[in-house]
């Protein structure tokens, strides 16, 4: 008993450090320097508590990740959940998707991505006032290439048991939309491509309702199904646009 009393302060120190880390995490604008002073094991436990992939499992491998990588994921997750009450409900659902840190990740990946010469790259800092308004072609490149590259890198994780995180499901939902839209960019159509479009679009719409149960589908969602008939009767989009 005497031994435990003498070492009581030492026993409580890790818990106090973890409590301080959680206060840093719950701040409106947590900083990288604020996280880097904490031990790797505390950062790992915080990632597990808030189910931040790929650390959302008891089997996640702490050894394979450097501290800076874990800090980066914590900051990215926190910025994306800025509008949610994480103090009361860890792992709560965010109501917006692209925060400033995720946008910075997208910009960084765009700088590392080599596009074919016939594809015009969008502004490097799109999403800011300085970048100005995007054209339809720039939106196309961002949505079909840039977002896909970064979201797969950042969200493309399951836990060790193969259980899909919410972010992973959001990624699958978005990729279904990209697959479907890709068919509309083709300069030819076929029964096989229309079936491909239909399967991905229907799965996209079903999972939208699963992921965001508080929304209702709009007229554009309904029209997206009827595009199949247009493709069959009128042909691909580039042949219809002149008329």
C-alpha positions as CSV (number, residue, x, y, z in Angstrom):
1,X,0.0,0.0,0.0
2,X,2.9,2.4,0.9
3,X,4.5,1.6,-2.4
4,X,1.3,2.6,-4.3
5,X,1.0,5.8,-2.4
6,X,4.6,6.8,-3.1
7,X,4.0,6.2,-6.8
8,X,0.5,7.6,-7.0
9,X,1.6,10.7,-8.9
10,X,3.5,8.7,-11.4
11,X,0.5,6.4,-12.0
12,X,-1.7,9.4,-12.6
13,X,0.7,11.2,-14.9
14,X,-0.2,9.4,-18.1
15,X,-3.9,10.0,-17.5
16,X,-3.3,13.7,-16.9
17,X,-1.3,13.9,-20.1
18,X,-4.1,12.2,-22.1
19,X,-6.6,14.6,-20.6
20,X,-4.5,17.5,-21.7
21,X,-4.2,15.9,-25.2
22,X,-8.0,15.7,-25.4
23,X,-8.4,19.3,-24.5
24,X,-5.9,20.2,-27.3
25,X,-7.9,18.0,-29.7
26,X,-11.2,19.6,-28.7
27,X,-9.9,23.1,-29.4
28,X,-11.5,24.9,-32.3
29,X,-8.1,25.3,-34.1
30,X,-5.7,22.6,-32.9
31,X,-2.1,23.0,-34.0
32,X,0.6,20.6,-35.1
33,X,3.0,21.9,-32.4
34,X,0.3,21.4,-29.8
35,X,0.0,17.7,-30.7
36,X,3.7,16.9,-31.3
37,X,4.6,17.4,-27.6
38,X,2.5,14.3,-26.6
39,X,3.8,10.7,-26.6
40,X,3.0,8.5,-29.6
41,X,1.0,6.1,-27.5
42,X,-1.4,8.9,-26.3
43,X,-1.9,10.0,-29.9
44,X,-2.7,6.5,-30.9
45,X,-5.2,6.0,-28.1
46,X,-6.9,9.3,-29.1
47,X,-7.2,8.1,-32.7
48,X,-8.7,4.9,-31.5
49,X,-11.2,6.6,-29.2
50,X,-12.5,8.8,-32.0
51,X,-12.3,6.0,-34.6
52,X,-10.0,7.8,-36.9
53,X,-9.0,5.5,-39.7
54,X,-6.8,3.5,-40.0
55,X,-6.5,3.6,-36.2
56,X,-10.1,2.6,-35.6
57,X,-9.3,-0.9,-34.4
58,X,-7.6,-2.5,-31.5
59,X,-5.4,-4.2,-34.0
60,X,-4.1,-1.0,-35.6
61,X,-0.3,-1.1,-35.9
62,X,1.2,1.9,-34.0
63,X,4.7,0.9,-35.0
64,X,4.2,1.5,-38.8
65,X,3.2,5.1,-38.3
66,X,5.4,8.1,-37.5
67,X,4.2,10.7,-35.0
68,X,3.8,13.4,-37.7
69,X,1.5,11.1,-39.8
70,X,-0.7,10.5,-36.7
71,X,-0.8,14.2,-35.9
72,X,-1.7,15.0,-39.5
73,X,-4.7,12.7,-39.4
74,X,-5.9,14.0,-36.1
75,X,-5.8,17.6,-37.3
76,X,-7.5,16.6,-40.6
77,X,-10.2,14.7,-38.8
78,X,-10.8,17.6,-36.3
79,X,-11.0,20.2,-39.0
80,X,-13.6,18.2,-40.9
81,X,-15.6,17.7,-37.7
82,X,-15.4,21.4,-36.7
83,X,-19.2,21.8,-36.7
84,X,-19.9,18.7,-34.6
85,X,-20.0,18.4,-30.8
86,X,-17.1,16.0,-30.4
87,X,-16.9,16.6,-26.6
88,X,-20.3,15.0,-26.0
89,X,-20.2,12.4,-28.8
90,X,-16.9,11.0,-30.1
91,X,-17.2,9.7,-33.6
92,X,-20.2,11.9,-34.4
93,X,-21.3,12.6,-38.0
94,X,-19.9,15.7,-39.7
95,X,-22.3,17.9,-41.7
96,X,-19.7,19.2,-44.1
97,X,-17.1,17.1,-45.9
98,X,-14.2,19.3,-47.2
99,X,-12.5,21.3,-44.5
100,X,-9.5,23.5,-45.0
101,X,-7.0,20.7,-44.1
102,X,-8.6,18.3,-46.5
103,X,-8.5,21.0,-49.1
104,X,-4.8,21.5,-48.4
105,X,-4.3,17.7,-48.9
106,X,-6.1,17.9,-52.3
107,X,-3.9,20.8,-53.4
108,X,-0.8,19.0,-52.4
109,X,-1.8,15.9,-54.4
110,X,-2.6,18.0,-57.4
111,X,0.9,19.3,-57.3
112,X,2.2,15.8,-57.4
113,X,-0.2,14.6,-60.1
114,X,1.0,14.5,-63.8
115,X,-2.0,15.0,-66.1
116,X,-2.1,14.1,-69.8
117,X,-1.3,17.0,-72.0
118,X,-4.9,17.2,-73.3
119,X,-6.3,17.8,-69.8
120,X,-6.1,21.4,-68.5
121,X,-5.2,21.5,-64.8
122,X,-7.5,23.5,-62.6
123,X,-6.1,26.4,-60.5
124,X,-3.7,25.1,-57.9
125,X,-5.5,26.9,-55.0
126,X,-9.1,26.3,-56.2
127,X,-11.7,26.9,-53.5
128,X,-10.3,30.3,-52.6
129,X,-11.4,33.8,-53.7
130,X,-8.0,34.3,-55.3
131,X,-8.5,31.3,-57.6
132,X,-11.7,32.7,-59.0
133,X,-14.7,30.9,-60.5
134,X,-14.1,27.4,-61.9
135,X,-15.2,26.5,-65.4
136,X,-17.2,23.3,-66.1
137,X,-14.1,21.5,-67.4
138,X,-12.1,22.5,-64.3
139,X,-14.9,21.1,-62.1
140,X,-14.8,17.9,-64.2
141,X,-11.1,17.4,-63.6
142,X,-11.4,18.2,-59.9
143,X,-14.3,15.8,-59.3
144,X,-13.2,13.0,-61.5
145,X,-9.4,13.0,-60.8
146,X,-8.2,15.3,-58.0
147,X,-10.9,14.4,-55.4
148,X,-10.6,10.7,-56.3
149,X,-6.9,10.6,-55.8
150,X,-6.9,12.3,-52.4
151,X,-10.1,10.8,-50.9
152,X,-8.8,7.3,-51.7
153,X,-5.5,8.1,-49.9
154,X,-7.1,9.8,-46.9
155,X,-10.4,7.8,-46.5
156,X,-9.6,4.5,-48.1
157,X,-9.2,2.4,-45.0
158,X,-11.0,-0.4,-43.2
159,X,-10.1,-1.5,-39.8
160,X,-8.3,-4.8,-39.0
161,X,-11.6,-6.7,-38.9
162,X,-12.6,-5.4,-42.3
163,X,-15.3,-3.2,-40.8
164,X,-15.9,-0.1,-43.0
165,X,-15.7,3.3,-41.3
166,X,-18.1,6.0,-42.2
167,X,-15.5,7.9,-44.2
168,X,-14.8,4.7,-46.2
169,X,-18.5,4.4,-47.0
170,X,-18.6,8.0,-48.0
171,X,-15.7,7.3,-50.3
172,X,-17.5,4.3,-51.9
173,X,-20.6,6.4,-52.4
174,X,-18.6,9.2,-54.1
175,X,-16.7,6.7,-56.3
176,X,-20.0,5.2,-57.5
177,X,-21.0,8.7,-58.6
178,X,-17.7,9.1,-60.5
179,X,-18.1,5.8,-62.2
180,X,-21.6,6.7,-63.4
181,X,-20.6,10.2,-64.6
182,X,-17.7,8.7,-66.5
183,X,-20.1,6.9,-68.8
184,X,-21.7,10.2,-69.7
185,X,-18.3,11.5,-70.8
186,X,-17.8,8.6,-73.3
187,X,-18.2,9.4,-77.0
188,X,-20.1,6.2,-77.7
189,X,-22.8,4.2,-75.9
190,X,-23.9,0.6,-75.6
191,X,-26.2,-1.6,-73.7
192,X,-23.3,-2.7,-71.5
193,X,-22.2,0.9,-70.7
194,X,-25.8,2.0,-69.9
195,X,-26.2,-1.0,-67.5
196,X,-22.9,0.0,-65.9
197,X,-24.2,3.6,-65.5
198,X,-27.5,2.4,-64.0
199,X,-25.9,0.0,-61.4
200,X,-23.5,2.7,-60.1
201,X,-26.1,5.5,-60.1
202,X,-28.7,3.4,-58.3
203,X,-26.2,2.3,-55.7
204,X,-25.0,5.9,-55.3
205,X,-28.6,7.1,-54.6
206,X,-29.4,4.2,-52.2
207,X,-26.2,4.9,-50.1
208,X,-26.8,8.6,-50.2
209,X,-30.0,7.9,-48.2
210,X,-28.2,5.6,-45.9
211,X,-25.4,8.0,-45.2
212,X,-27.5,11.1,-45.0
213,X,-31.0,10.0,-43.7
214,X,-32.0,13.6,-43.0
215,X,-32.0,14.7,-46.7
216,X,-34.5,14.1,-49.5
217,X,-33.7,13.3,-53.1
218,X,-34.1,16.2,-55.6
219,X,-35.4,16.3,-59.1
220,X,-31.9,16.0,-60.5
221,X,-31.5,12.7,-58.8
222,X,-34.7,11.5,-60.4
223,X,-33.6,12.8,-63.8
224,X,-30.2,11.0,-63.4
225,X,-32.1,7.7,-63.9
226,X,-33.8,8.8,-67.0
227,X,-30.5,9.7,-68.7
228,X,-30.3,6.0,-69.6
229,X,-33.3,6.5,-71.9
230,X,-31.6,9.6,-73.4
231,X,-28.4,7.7,-74.1
232,X,-30.4,4.9,-75.8
233,X,-32.6,7.1,-78.0
234,X,-30.3,10.1,-78.6
235,X,-26.8,8.8,-78.2
236,X,-23.9,10.1,-76.1
237,X,-23.8,13.7,-74.8
238,X,-21.4,15.2,-77.3
239,X,-23.8,14.2,-80.2
240,X,-26.7,15.8,-78.5
241,X,-25.1,19.1,-77.3
242,X,-25.1,20.8,-80.8
243,X,-28.9,20.6,-80.9
